[in-house]
Amino acid sequence: MRFILHFLQQNKLLTSGIILFLLICLISAMQPILINALIGDLNPMEVGAFPIFESPTPAHPLGTDRYGRDVTALLLLGLRYSLSIGLLAGIVSTIIGTVVGLITGFYGGWIDNILRSATDMILVIPTLPLLITLSTYLKGMDVVSMALLLAAFSWPFSARTIRAQVLSLRERSYIDLARASGMGKAEIIFQEIMPNLLPYLGVSLAASIVGAILAEFGLEVIGLGPGNIATLGLMINWAIGWGSMTLGKWALIAAPAGVLILIFLSLNLINIGLEQTFNPRLKGTTGL
């Protein structure tokens, strides 16, 4: 515990990013309680619960939207759904990328050739047009299906990063010593290589979450994605469709956009902090 505290004290960017991200996750986890405190037992998606386009008041801190729904309650709901999609997609893509990267980097040979070719093929596919096409035909998507769809096209980036690290690690002297001592390949992977990959997995996970949230946001803004789920991207899509900027209702766009910026900021601070700590070329900037 002392080591972790000392480590966090030495890297202010990483510490700030973790604190901000945990705060966002805490607000997301408390979403049912916070919504109940704001609007009682009402469903945040219920139409006509309040007057339409109401300006911010103590009762409605961000006002109401075109259908008389409390924007603050919708924002809390959207935060939970967007964060859930990003976290699930990031975790799944990182797991797939780690497995593929470990296998290709450690075993090499024909396995490496096949999996690396498959990874490169997915990387050169224009992802956005394909996601748009699939989103059009996949009706009734929920959080899980949306997250899995995004993860299916984002794991190659993790796979290439992990593969490069494994190729470097497997040539270290302690790996040769492990082989000489009679350790099996599985033991070497999980006992010797995996612990040294943890910092890179953290960077990969943070980047995957950012990419997934950004992709979900882009799909929602252009009117695709799970329309029955009030994500932050869908809130911005609604606001644009209602002409909220023309009406002077800036909160309808500024609120979800601001929350997205905070999420990206926290994850990028974590990403930069991990890079500064474990990248030898950047260690001199850790104290920033």
N, C-alpha and C positions, 0 to 999 in steps of 0.2 A: 504493500500500500504506500509506504514511504517513497519507494522508487517511482511509482506512478505519479504521486503528487509532485515530486521533484522534476519528473519528466515534463509534466504539464506546465509547471512554473517556468521552465526553460523555453517553452514554445508558446508565446502569447497568441499567435494566430490560431494554432490548433486548439488551445484552451477556449478561446473566444468562439470558434466555430462549434465546438462540442457543446458549450453552454447554450448558445443560441439555438442549435438544433434540438437539444433536449427540451428547451423551453417550448419550442414549436410543437414537439411531440407530446409534451404534457398538456398543452392547450387542446391539441387534437384528441387526446385520450379523455379529457374532461368535457368534451363537446356536448354530451347529453345533459350534464349538470348545468353547463353554462346556457344552453338553449332553454332549458326549463326555467332558469332564473330570468331569462329575457322575455319569453313569450308564454310561459306556463306549459300546459300540456298540448298546445297546438302543434300541428305538423308544420315544420318550416316551409314545406312545399305547398301548403294549403293556399288556394287562390281566394282572394277577397277577404282575408282575415283583417286587413287594415286598409285605410285609405291609400290610393295609388300615388306614387311619386311624392311621398311625404318627405319634407326636408328633415335633416338630422335633428333629433330632440332627445332629451334624457331617456324617454321611453324607447326610442328607436335611434341609437347612436349614429347609425349610418343611413337612416331614412328607410323608405320602402321602395319597392320596384314597381314595374308596370302592372303587376297582378296583385298588388297590395301585400306583398310578403316582406317580412323584416329582413333587410339586407345583412345585418350583423349575424342573424341566425343562419342565413344562407351561406355566409362566409365561413362560419364555423363548420357547417356541413360540408362545404366544398373543400375546406382544408383537410378534413378527415379523409374524404374520398381521394383527392389528388395525392395526398401523402401515402395512403394505402397502396394506390396503383404504383407510385414511384418506388416505394420500399419493396413491394412484392416483385415487381419487374427487375429491380436492381439486384435483389438477392438471388432470384432464379438465374438471371443472366450471368452473375458472378460465379455461381455454383457450376453452371454448365461450362463457362469459360475456364474455370480452374481445373475441372476434370479433364477437359480437352487439352489445355495447356500442359498439365502434368504428364499426361500420356504421351503427347507428341514430343515434349522436351526431354523426358527421361528415357523413353524406350527408343525413339528414333526409328530409323529403317523404314519399312513399307507402311507401318502404322502412321508414322510422322508424315509421309508423303500423301497418304489418303486423307487424313484429317486436316492437314495444312491446306491441301487443295480445296476441300470442302469449305474451310474457313475463308479462304481467299475468294471463292466463288460468291459466298454470301456478302462479303465486304464490297465487292464491285457491283452488286445489285443496287439500283437506285431505290433506297428504302422508302422515302416519302411517297412517291407515286404508288408503290406496292401497298403501303399501309393504307393509303387513301382508297385504293381499289378493294382491299380486303374489308375495310371498315364499311364500305358501301354495301357489300353483300352479306356481312355478318350482322344480322339483326338481333336486337335484344341482348347486347353485350352487357355484362356486369363487371364489377371491379376485377375479379379473378381472370375472366377471359380477356379483358383489355390488357391487364398486366402481362399475361402469358403471350399475347400477340406482340407486345412491345419487346419482351425478353427474347422472343424467337429471332429477332433481327439485331439485337445489341450484344449478344454474347461473344461474337468473334473478336471484338476489341479487347475484351478481358483475356480471351484465349491467346492472342498474340503477345500481350504483355507478360502473362504468366509463362508462356513458352520461352520467351527470351530470358527470363530470370532463371528458369529451371536449367536451360542450356548452360548458363554461367555457373550455377550452383553445383551441377553434377560433376564439374571438373575440379572442384575444390579438394584439397588434401584430406579433409575429414570424411568426405564421401568415399575416397579410396580406402581410408582406414576402416570405415564401416564395412565395406565389401570384404576387406582382408580378414575382418573379425568374424565373418560368417553371417552377417545380417542379410536377410532376404530383401528383394526389391520393394515389397510393400512396407517393410520395417524402415528401410532407408527413406522412402517417400514420406511416411507419416511421422517418423521420429527425427529425421535429420533435415529434410527439405522443407516440409510444411511450416515448421516454426520460423524459418528464415523468410518464408513468403508472406507472413502475416502483414507486415507493413504495406506490401504491394497489393495485397487483397483489400486492405482498407482504402487505398487510393482507387483501386478498380471499382469497389462498391460505391464510393462517393460519386465517381464519374458516371457510373451506370444509373444511379438514382436520378442525378441531374438530367441525364439524357432521356430517361423514361418520362419524367415529369414534363420536360420540354416537348417531347414528341406528343404526349397526351394533350398538352396545352395547344399545340399547333393543330391537331386534329379537331379538337373541340371548337376552336376559334373559327375554323372554316365550315363548321356545322356537321362534322362527323364524330364518331365515337358514341359512347353510351349516353344517348339523350335523356334517358330516364334517371340519370345520376347527376346531381348538382355538383360538378367539379368546378374548380376555379376557372378553368378554360371555358367551360360552358357559361359561367356567369359573365365573362367578358364577351362571349358570343351574343348572349342575350342583350347586354348593354349596347353593343354596336348595332344590333338589329332594331333596337328601340330608338336609336338616335339620341342616346343619353347626353352626348357631348353638346349636341345642338340645343338640347333642353337645359343645359347647365347642370345636369346631375352627374358631376364628375366622380362622386363617391362610388357609383355603380361600376366604374372601370378602375378607378384608382385603388379601391380596397382589395379586390382580388389580385391586381397586378402587383401591389405593394407586398402582399403576402408571398407571392411567387418570388419576388426579388429577395425577400428575407430567407426563403428556403434555399435559393441558389447561393446567396451570400454565405450562409452557414456551411453548406456542403463544400463550397469552393475554398473557404477558410480551412476546413478540415483537410481538403485535398492538398492545398499549398503547404499547410503545416506538416503533413506527413512527408511530402516531397522534401521539404527543407531539412527534416530530421534524418531521413534515411537515404537521401540522395547525396553521395559524397561531394558532388560539385556545388551543392547548395547549402552545405552544413554551416558555412560561415555566415549565413543570413538568418540562422535560427533565432537569434535573439531579438529580431525585429518585433 
